[in-house]
Amino acid sequence: MSEWLVLALVMAAACAVVLVAMLLSQRRSDAREAAEPDADADETPDVLEYMTMMVGVVYAIVLGLAIAGVWEARGAAQDDVRREAQALHEITERARVYPPDFQDELRSDIDHYVSHVLDQEWPRMIDNNELPGRGAELLGTVRADIAQRKPSGELEAEAYQPMLDQIAVADDARNARAQNAGETLPGVVWFGLISGALVTIGLIFTMQIGRSFRELLLAGLFSALIAFLLFLVWDFDAPFGRSGTDSADAFRHMFPNAVRE
């Protein structure tokens, strides 16, 4: 299911629930006023207004921190992807001082690794939050290509160690990608965000809200905003996205000719 469709359904459901609950609450209030005409229901106690404001402020701070945290985690994950792709690209560029047959073999092994990452590794990383071992084997093949090739000239000797260093960078970035494959926020934080949203929206019903179009519109927009922000946290909580392989664009841009498995 598309993320945009999920967002639209969540926002529509939040609006519908709040509006229906408000209409039912107002209907009960009207029935109570009809049964007890002398009851004073026009004023909202000052303490309720103060508590509503404070709860809203506290929840806004918590929600803002959650959004900032998942955004930072996603940015760090994307940096690891770019670092891994850039390291492999740097190896292919430094290999230009080697003979053509070695260049072709090295590029072929790197292309197979990139192909495996895009076709096999990325979907499994998104769906199961893990990396298969085949990718590490393919990266080890690239490392062996370089380590086992004895430099035959000054230029090759100068490029040899930097190429090994770039392999180490790519391996480190891959390990970081594996560690960041899972969701960022623990379950207890989600419990706090969802329960806080219910409390914040529920405080609407402590106010003296009628059934005018303006009041219903504001209540619906407020609930839709809360739903949108929670969706934003949920979407960013997956550092590499919820669906597709758009987060792997760094590999596609630097290796457009990678062999597809």
FENHUQUI-V406942 format. One record per pair of residues at least 24 apart in sequence whose ideal C-beta (glycine too) atoms are under 6 Angstrom apart, sorted by the first residue. I is the first residue (numbers start at 1). J is the second residue. D is the distance in Angstrom with one decimal. If there is no record, write none. Layout:
BEGIN
I;J;D
I;J;D
END
This chain:
BEGIN
7;231;5.1
10;227;4.9
10;231;5.5
11;224;4.5
11;227;4.8
11;228;5.9
14;223;4.4
14;224;5.8
14;227;3.8
15;220;4.3
15;223;5.6
15;224;5.2
18;219;5.6
18;223;4.1
19;216;6.0
19;220;5.5
22;219;5.8
25;205;5.5
26;211;5.2
44;207;5.4
44;208;5.0
48;206;5.1
52;203;4.6
55;200;6.0
56;200;5.8
59;196;4.6
59;200;4.9
63;229;5.6
66;233;5.1
67;233;5.7
70;184;5.2
70;233;5.8
70;236;3.8
70;237;4.9
71;236;5.6
73;184;4.3
73;239;5.4
74;236;5.3
74;239;4.8
77;180;4.4
77;239;3.5
80;173;4.8
80;176;4.4
80;177;5.1
81;250;5.1
82;250;4.6
83;173;4.4
84;170;5.1
84;173;3.6
84;174;5.7
85;250;4.1
85;251;4.9
85;254;5.0
87;166;4.5
87;169;4.1
87;170;4.0
88;170;5.4
89;254;4.3
90;166;4.9
91;163;5.3
91;166;5.0
94;159;4.6
94;162;6.0
94;163;5.2
97;155;4.1
97;156;5.6
97;159;5.1
98;156;5.9
106;145;5.2
109;141;5.2
109;142;5.0
109;145;5.8
110;142;5.7
111;258;4.3
111;259;4.9
112;138;5.9
112;259;5.9
113;138;4.1
113;139;5.7
114;251;5.2
114;255;4.5
114;258;4.2
115;258;4.8
115;259;5.0
115;260;5.5
115;261;4.9
118;248;5.7
119;261;4.8
122;245;4.6
122;248;5.2
125;181;4.8
126;240;5.8
129;181;4.6
129;182;4.2
131;178;4.6
143;167;4.8
180;239;4.9
183;237;5.0
184;237;5.2
185;237;5.3
197;226;5.1
END
